[in-house]
Amino acid sequence: MPLHIIILNIILPPFAVYLKHGTGKELLISIILTIIGWIPGMIYAFWVNGK
């Protein structure tokens, strides 16, 4: 995983997911989890972008 994606996963999880997967269910889930809490959104971003 490139360094810029790791940094974006930490700072802006939905944007990192958008850059790798575009719009779709992954982005929607990431936005919802980030609204619920920053840490769940970050964990999900690492999980999705690590595939």
mmCIF file of the N, C-alpha and C atoms, coordinates in Angstrom:
data_MODEL
# 
_entry.id   MODEL 
# 
loop_
_atom_site.group_PDB 
_atom_site.id 
_atom_site.type_symbol 
_atom_site.label_atom_id 
_atom_site.label_alt_id 
_atom_site.label_comp_id 
_atom_site.label_asym_id 
_atom_site.label_entity_id 
_atom_site.label_seq_id 
_atom_site.pdbx_PDB_ins_code 
_atom_site.Cartn_x 
_atom_site.Cartn_y 
_atom_site.Cartn_z 
_atom_site.occupancy 
_atom_site.B_iso_or_equiv 
_atom_site.pdbx_formal_charge 
_atom_site.auth_seq_id 
_atom_site.auth_comp_id 
_atom_site.auth_asym_id 
_atom_site.auth_atom_id 
_atom_site.pdbx_PDB_model_num 
ATOM 1   N N  . MET A 1 1  ? 0.856   -1.165 0.000  1.00 0.00 ? 1  MET A N  1 
ATOM 2   C CA . MET A 1 1  ? 0.000   0.000  0.000  1.00 0.00 ? 1  MET A CA 1 
ATOM 3   C C  . MET A 1 1  ? 0.913   1.242  0.000  1.00 0.00 ? 1  MET A C  1 
ATOM 4   N N  . PRO A 1 2  ? 0.684   2.150  -0.928 1.00 0.00 ? 2  PRO A N  1 
ATOM 5   C CA . PRO A 1 2  ? 1.512   3.362  -1.005 1.00 0.00 ? 2  PRO A CA 1 
ATOM 6   C C  . PRO A 1 2  ? 1.365   4.253  0.236  1.00 0.00 ? 2  PRO A C  1 
ATOM 7   N N  . LEU A 1 3  ? 2.385   5.022  0.495  1.00 0.00 ? 3  LEU A N  1 
ATOM 8   C CA . LEU A 1 3  ? 2.412   5.876  1.681  1.00 0.00 ? 3  LEU A CA 1 
ATOM 9   C C  . LEU A 1 3  ? 1.286   6.906  1.684  1.00 0.00 ? 3  LEU A C  1 
ATOM 10  N N  . HIS A 1 4  ? 0.968   7.479  0.526  1.00 0.00 ? 4  HIS A N  1 
ATOM 11  C CA . HIS A 1 4  ? -0.097  8.491  0.500  1.00 0.00 ? 4  HIS A CA 1 
ATOM 12  C C  . HIS A 1 4  ? -1.459  7.889  0.836  1.00 0.00 ? 4  HIS A C  1 
ATOM 13  N N  . ILE A 1 5  ? -1.698  6.650  0.474  1.00 0.00 ? 5  ILE A N  1 
ATOM 14  C CA . ILE A 1 5  ? -2.962  5.986  0.822  1.00 0.00 ? 5  ILE A CA 1 
ATOM 15  C C  . ILE A 1 5  ? -3.011  5.730  2.327  1.00 0.00 ? 5  ILE A C  1 
ATOM 16  N N  . ILE A 1 6  ? -1.895  5.342  2.918  1.00 0.00 ? 6  ILE A N  1 
ATOM 17  C CA . ILE A 1 6  ? -1.851  5.116  4.369  1.00 0.00 ? 6  ILE A CA 1 
ATOM 18  C C  . ILE A 1 6  ? -2.163  6.412  5.110  1.00 0.00 ? 6  ILE A C  1 
ATOM 19  N N  . ILE A 1 7  ? -1.554  7.510  4.672  1.00 0.00 ? 7  ILE A N  1 
ATOM 20  C CA . ILE A 1 7  ? -1.798  8.798  5.318  1.00 0.00 ? 7  ILE A CA 1 
ATOM 21  C C  . ILE A 1 7  ? -3.255  9.212  5.162  1.00 0.00 ? 7  ILE A C  1 
ATOM 22  N N  . LEU A 1 8  ? -3.810  9.027  3.963  1.00 0.00 ? 8  LEU A N  1 
ATOM 23  C CA . LEU A 1 8  ? -5.222  9.374  3.752  1.00 0.00 ? 8  LEU A CA 1 
ATOM 24  C C  . LEU A 1 8  ? -6.149  8.460  4.549  1.00 0.00 ? 8  LEU A C  1 
ATOM 25  N N  . ASN A 1 9  ? -5.784  7.185  4.709  1.00 0.00 ? 9  ASN A N  1 
ATOM 26  C CA . ASN A 1 9  ? -6.590  6.284  5.545  1.00 0.00 ? 9  ASN A CA 1 
ATOM 27  C C  . ASN A 1 9  ? -6.695  6.821  6.962  1.00 0.00 ? 9  ASN A C  1 
ATOM 28  N N  . ILE A 1 10 ? -5.637  7.438  7.447  1.00 0.00 ? 10 ILE A N  1 
ATOM 29  C CA . ILE A 1 10 ? -5.634  7.958  8.811  1.00 0.00 ? 10 ILE A CA 1 
ATOM 30  C C  . ILE A 1 10 ? -6.372  9.294  8.888  1.00 0.00 ? 10 ILE A C  1 
ATOM 31  N N  . ILE A 1 11 ? -6.110  10.200 7.935  1.00 0.00 ? 11 ILE A N  1 
ATOM 32  C CA . ILE A 1 11 ? -6.658  11.556 8.020  1.00 0.00 ? 11 ILE A CA 1 
ATOM 33  C C  . ILE A 1 11 ? -8.086  11.645 7.466  1.00 0.00 ? 11 ILE A C  1 
ATOM 34  N N  . LEU A 1 12 ? -8.300  11.131 6.260  1.00 0.00 ? 12 LEU A N  1 
ATOM 35  C CA . LEU A 1 12 ? -9.603  11.213 5.583  1.00 0.00 ? 12 LEU A CA 1 
ATOM 36  C C  . LEU A 1 12 ? -10.003 9.839  5.031  1.00 0.00 ? 12 LEU A C  1 
ATOM 37  N N  . PRO A 1 13 ? -10.523 8.963  5.885  1.00 0.00 ? 13 PRO A N  1 
ATOM 38  C CA . PRO A 1 13 ? -10.834 7.602  5.434  1.00 0.00 ? 13 PRO A CA 1 
ATOM 39  C C  . PRO A 1 13 ? -11.751 7.515  4.209  1.00 0.00 ? 13 PRO A C  1 
ATOM 40  N N  . PRO A 1 14 ? -12.862 8.286  4.146  1.00 0.00 ? 14 PRO A N  1 
ATOM 41  C CA . PRO A 1 14 ? -13.713 8.159  2.955  1.00 0.00 ? 14 PRO A CA 1 
ATOM 42  C C  . PRO A 1 14 ? -13.009 8.580  1.663  1.00 0.00 ? 14 PRO A C  1 
ATOM 43  N N  . PHE A 1 15 ? -12.161 9.597  1.729  1.00 0.00 ? 15 PHE A N  1 
ATOM 44  C CA . PHE A 1 15 ? -11.449 10.040 0.529  1.00 0.00 ? 15 PHE A CA 1 
ATOM 45  C C  . PHE A 1 15 ? -10.472 8.969  0.050  1.00 0.00 ? 15 PHE A C  1 
ATOM 46  N N  . ALA A 1 16 ? -9.814  8.289  0.977  1.00 0.00 ? 16 ALA A N  1 
ATOM 47  C CA . ALA A 1 16 ? -8.893  7.215  0.609  1.00 0.00 ? 16 ALA A CA 1 
ATOM 48  C C  . ALA A 1 16 ? -9.641  6.068  -0.071 1.00 0.00 ? 16 ALA A C  1 
ATOM 49  N N  . VAL A 1 17 ? -10.812 5.732  0.452  1.00 0.00 ? 17 VAL A N  1 
ATOM 50  C CA . VAL A 1 17 ? -11.623 4.673  -0.155 1.00 0.00 ? 17 VAL A CA 1 
ATOM 51  C C  . VAL A 1 17 ? -12.097 5.113  -1.537 1.00 0.00 ? 17 VAL A C  1 
ATOM 52  N N  . TYR A 1 18 ? -12.485 6.378  -1.664 1.00 0.00 ? 18 TYR A N  1 
ATOM 53  C CA . TYR A 1 18 ? -12.936 6.899  -2.957 1.00 0.00 ? 18 TYR A CA 1 
ATOM 54  C C  . TYR A 1 18 ? -11.819 6.825  -4.007 1.00 0.00 ? 18 TYR A C  1 
ATOM 55  N N  . LEU A 1 19 ? -10.614 7.177  -3.626 1.00 0.00 ? 19 LEU A N  1 
ATOM 56  C CA . LEU A 1 19 ? -9.512  7.153  -4.583 1.00 0.00 ? 19 LEU A CA 1 
ATOM 57  C C  . LEU A 1 19 ? -9.231  5.750  -5.110 1.00 0.00 ? 19 LEU A C  1 
ATOM 58  N N  . LYS A 1 20 ? -9.391  4.753  -4.265 1.00 0.00 ? 20 LYS A N  1 
ATOM 59  C CA . LYS A 1 20 ? -9.082  3.383  -4.692 1.00 0.00 ? 20 LYS A CA 1 
ATOM 60  C C  . LYS A 1 20 ? -10.279 2.685  -5.343 1.00 0.00 ? 20 LYS A C  1 
ATOM 61  N N  . HIS A 1 21 ? -11.496 2.949  -4.858 1.00 0.00 ? 21 HIS A N  1 
ATOM 62  C CA . HIS A 1 21 ? -12.665 2.185  -5.315 1.00 0.00 ? 21 HIS A CA 1 
ATOM 63  C C  . HIS A 1 21 ? -13.719 3.011  -6.042 1.00 0.00 ? 21 HIS A C  1 
ATOM 64  N N  . GLY A 1 22 ? -13.610 4.328  -6.026 1.00 0.00 ? 22 GLY A N  1 
ATOM 65  C CA . GLY A 1 22 ? -14.618 5.167  -6.661 1.00 0.00 ? 22 GLY A CA 1 
ATOM 66  C C  . GLY A 1 22 ? -15.895 5.177  -5.847 1.00 0.00 ? 22 GLY A C  1 
ATOM 67  N N  . THR A 1 23 ? -16.966 5.615  -6.490 1.00 0.00 ? 23 THR A N  1 
ATOM 68  C CA . THR A 1 23 ? -18.248 5.631  -5.785 1.00 0.00 ? 23 THR A CA 1 
ATOM 69  C C  . THR A 1 23 ? -18.836 4.230  -5.777 1.00 0.00 ? 23 THR A C  1 
ATOM 70  N N  . GLY A 1 24 ? -19.552 3.924  -4.727 1.00 0.00 ? 24 GLY A N  1 
ATOM 71  C CA . GLY A 1 24 ? -20.146 2.600  -4.600 1.00 0.00 ? 24 GLY A CA 1 
ATOM 72  C C  . GLY A 1 24 ? -20.406 2.294  -3.147 1.00 0.00 ? 24 GLY A C  1 
ATOM 73  N N  . LYS A 1 25 ? -20.670 1.025  -2.881 1.00 0.00 ? 25 LYS A N  1 
ATOM 74  C CA . LYS A 1 25 ? -21.030 0.634  -1.521 1.00 0.00 ? 25 LYS A CA 1 
ATOM 75  C C  . LYS A 1 25 ? -19.871 0.794  -0.545 1.00 0.00 ? 25 LYS A C  1 
ATOM 76  N N  . GLU A 1 26 ? -18.627 0.593  -1.003 1.00 0.00 ? 26 GLU A N  1 
ATOM 77  C CA . GLU A 1 26 ? -17.478 0.771  -0.114 1.00 0.00 ? 26 GLU A CA 1 
ATOM 78  C C  . GLU A 1 26 ? -17.405 2.207  0.397  1.00 0.00 ? 26 GLU A C  1 
ATOM 79  N N  . LEU A 1 27 ? -17.614 3.172  -0.508 1.00 0.00 ? 27 LEU A N  1 
ATOM 80  C CA . LEU A 1 27 ? -17.572 4.574  -0.112 1.00 0.00 ? 27 LEU A CA 1 
ATOM 81  C C  . LEU A 1 27 ? -18.704 4.907  0.847  1.00 0.00 ? 27 LEU A C  1 
ATOM 82  N N  . LEU A 1 28 ? -19.897 4.433  0.578  1.00 0.00 ? 28 LEU A N  1 
ATOM 83  C CA . LEU A 1 28 ? -21.043 4.700  1.445  1.00 0.00 ? 28 LEU A CA 1 
ATOM 84  C C  . LEU A 1 28 ? -20.815 4.133  2.844  1.00 0.00 ? 28 LEU A C  1 
ATOM 85  N N  . ILE A 1 29 ? -20.320 2.919  2.927  1.00 0.00 ? 29 ILE A N  1 
ATOM 86  C CA . ILE A 1 29 ? -20.036 2.311  4.228  1.00 0.00 ? 29 ILE A CA 1 
ATOM 87  C C  . ILE A 1 29 ? -18.964 3.112  4.964  1.00 0.00 ? 29 ILE A C  1 
ATOM 88  N N  . SER A 1 30 ? -17.954 3.536  4.233  1.00 0.00 ? 30 SER A N  1 
ATOM 89  C CA . SER A 1 30 ? -16.874 4.324  4.841  1.00 0.00 ? 30 SER A CA 1 
ATOM 90  C C  . SER A 1 30 ? -17.387 5.652  5.392  1.00 0.00 ? 30 SER A C  1 
ATOM 91  N N  . ILE A 1 31 ? -18.244 6.319  4.653  1.00 0.00 ? 31 ILE A N  1 
ATOM 92  C CA . ILE A 1 31 ? -18.814 7.591  5.116  1.00 0.00 ? 31 ILE A CA 1 
ATOM 93  C C  . ILE A 1 31 ? -19.652 7.379  6.374  1.00 0.00 ? 31 ILE A C  1 
ATOM 94  N N  . ILE A 1 32 ? -20.481 6.356  6.367  1.00 0.00 ? 32 ILE A N  1 
ATOM 95  C CA . ILE A 1 32 ? -21.334 6.077  7.530  1.00 0.00 ? 32 ILE A CA 1 
ATOM 96  C C  . ILE A 1 32 ? -20.492 5.755  8.759  1.00 0.00 ? 32 ILE A C  1 
ATOM 97  N N  . LEU A 1 33 ? -19.475 4.896  8.588  1.00 0.00 ? 33 LEU A N  1 
ATOM 98  C CA . LEU A 1 33 ? -18.632 4.544  9.724  1.00 0.00 ? 33 LEU A CA 1 
ATOM 99  C C  . LEU A 1 33 ? -17.827 5.738  10.236 1.00 0.00 ? 33 LEU A C  1 
ATOM 100 N N  . THR A 1 34 ? -17.406 6.622  9.339  1.00 0.00 ? 34 THR A N  1 
ATOM 101 C CA . THR A 1 34 ? -16.662 7.799  9.761  1.00 0.00 ? 34 THR A CA 1 
ATOM 102 C C  . THR A 1 34 ? -17.568 8.774  10.499 1.00 0.00 ? 34 THR A C  1 
ATOM 103 N N  . ILE A 1 35 ? -18.833 8.871  10.112 1.00 0.00 ? 35 ILE A N  1 
ATOM 104 C CA . ILE A 1 35 ? -19.785 9.724  10.835 1.00 0.00 ? 35 ILE A CA 1 
ATOM 105 C C  . ILE A 1 35 ? -20.035 9.161  12.234 1.00 0.00 ? 35 ILE A C  1 
ATOM 106 N N  . ILE A 1 36 ? -20.150 7.835  12.321 1.00 0.00 ? 36 ILE A N  1 
ATOM 107 C CA . ILE A 1 36 ? -20.358 7.199  13.631 1.00 0.00 ? 36 ILE A CA 1 
ATOM 108 C C  . ILE A 1 36 ? -19.156 7.442  14.537 1.00 0.00 ? 36 ILE A C  1 
ATOM 109 N N  . GLY A 1 37 ? -17.983 7.306  13.959 1.00 0.00 ? 37 GLY A N  1 
ATOM 110 C CA . GLY A 1 37 ? -16.750 7.517  14.725 1.00 0.00 ? 37 GLY A CA 1 
ATOM 111 C C  . GLY A 1 37 ? -15.564 7.454  13.796 1.00 0.00 ? 37 GLY A C  1 
ATOM 112 N N  . TRP A 1 38 ? -14.580 8.268  14.072 1.00 0.00 ? 38 TRP A N  1 
ATOM 113 C CA . TRP A 1 38 ? -13.424 8.334  13.188 1.00 0.00 ? 38 TRP A CA 1 
ATOM 114 C C  . TRP A 1 38 ? -12.648 7.010  13.156 1.00 0.00 ? 38 TRP A C  1 
ATOM 115 N N  . ILE A 1 39 ? -12.509 6.354  14.311 1.00 0.00 ? 39 ILE A N  1 
ATOM 116 C CA . ILE A 1 39 ? -11.733 5.114  14.377 1.00 0.00 ? 39 ILE A CA 1 
ATOM 117 C C  . ILE A 1 39 ? -12.394 3.982  13.577 1.00 0.00 ? 39 ILE A C  1 
ATOM 118 N N  . PRO A 1 40 ? -13.703 3.752  13.665 1.00 0.00 ? 40 PRO A N  1 
ATOM 119 C CA . PRO A 1 40 ? -14.301 2.715  12.814 1.00 0.00 ? 40 PRO A CA 1 
ATOM 120 C C  . PRO A 1 40 ? -14.119 3.008  11.320 1.00 0.00 ? 40 PRO A C  1 
ATOM 121 N N  . GLY A 1 41 ? -14.226 4.286  10.947 1.00 0.00 ? 41 GLY A N  1 
ATOM 122 C CA . GLY A 1 41 ? -14.012 4.652  9.547  1.00 0.00 ? 41 GLY A CA 1 
ATOM 123 C C  . GLY A 1 41 ? -12.588 4.387  9.110  1.00 0.00 ? 41 GLY A C  1 
ATOM 124 N N  . MET A 1 42 ? -11.632 4.675  9.969  1.00 0.00 ? 42 MET A N  1 
ATOM 125 C CA . MET A 1 42 ? -10.228 4.453  9.652  1.00 0.00 ? 42 MET A CA 1 
ATOM 126 C C  . MET A 1 42 ? -9.928  2.959  9.538  1.00 0.00 ? 42 MET A C  1 
ATOM 127 N N  . ILE A 1 43 ? -10.442 2.173  10.455 1.00 0.00 ? 43 ILE A N  1 
ATOM 128 C CA . ILE A 1 43 ? -10.225 0.720  10.409 1.00 0.00 ? 43 ILE A CA 1 
ATOM 129 C C  . ILE A 1 43 ? -10.814 0.143  9.126  1.00 0.00 ? 43 ILE A C  1 
ATOM 130 N N  . TYR A 1 44 ? -12.013 0.571  8.770  1.00 0.00 ? 44 TYR A N  1 
ATOM 131 C CA . TYR A 1 44 ? -12.639 0.085  7.549  1.00 0.00 ? 44 TYR A CA 1 
ATOM 132 C C  . TYR A 1 44 ? -11.837 0.492  6.311  1.00 0.00 ? 44 TYR A C  1 
ATOM 133 N N  . ALA A 1 45 ? -11.322 1.712  6.298  1.00 0.00 ? 45 ALA A N  1 
ATOM 134 C CA . ALA A 1 45 ? -10.528 2.178  5.160  1.00 0.00 ? 45 ALA A CA 1 
ATOM 135 C C  . ALA A 1 45 ? -9.271  1.325  5.003  1.00 0.00 ? 45 ALA A C  1 
ATOM 136 N N  . PHE A 1 46 ? -8.598  1.021  6.096  1.00 0.00 ? 46 PHE A N  1 
ATOM 137 C CA . PHE A 1 46 ? -7.414  0.156  6.021  1.00 0.00 ? 46 PHE A CA 1 
ATOM 138 C C  . PHE A 1 46 ? -7.793  -1.225 5.530  1.00 0.00 ? 46 PHE A C  1 
ATOM 139 N N  . TRP A 1 47 ? -8.930  -1.740 6.008  1.00 0.00 ? 47 TRP A N  1 
ATOM 140 C CA . TRP A 1 47 ? -9.358  -3.089 5.622  1.00 0.00 ? 47 TRP A CA 1 
ATOM 141 C C  . TRP A 1 47 ? -9.704  -3.153 4.132  1.00 0.00 ? 47 TRP A C  1 
ATOM 142 N N  . VAL A 1 48 ? -10.458 -2.176 3.656  1.00 0.00 ? 48 VAL A N  1 
ATOM 143 C CA . VAL A 1 48 ? -10.889 -2.173 2.256  1.00 0.00 ? 48 VAL A CA 1 
ATOM 144 C C  . VAL A 1 48 ? -9.706  -1.897 1.322  1.00 0.00 ? 48 VAL A C  1 
ATOM 145 N N  . ASN A 1 49 ? -8.860  -0.943 1.661  1.00 0.00 ? 49 ASN A N  1 
ATOM 146 C CA . ASN A 1 49 ? -7.740  -0.593 0.789  1.00 0.00 ? 49 ASN A CA 1 
ATOM 147 C C  . ASN A 1 49 ? -6.603  -1.611 0.872  1.00 0.00 ? 49 ASN A C  1 
ATOM 148 N N  . GLY A 1 50 ? -6.610  -2.446 1.891  1.00 0.00 ? 50 GLY A N  1 
ATOM 149 C CA . GLY A 1 50 ? -5.583  -3.466 2.015  1.00 0.00 ? 50 GLY A CA 1 
ATOM 150 C C  . GLY A 1 50 ? -5.853  -4.712 1.188  1.00 0.00 ? 50 GLY A C  1 
ATOM 151 N N  . LYS A 1 51 ? -7.047  -4.820 0.636  1.00 0.00 ? 51 LYS A N  1 
ATOM 152 C CA . LYS A 1 51 ? -7.402  -6.006 -0.176 1.00 0.00 ? 51 LYS A CA 1 
ATOM 153 C C  . LYS A 1 51 ? -6.593  -6.063 -1.430 1.00 0.00 ? 51 LYS A C  1 
# 
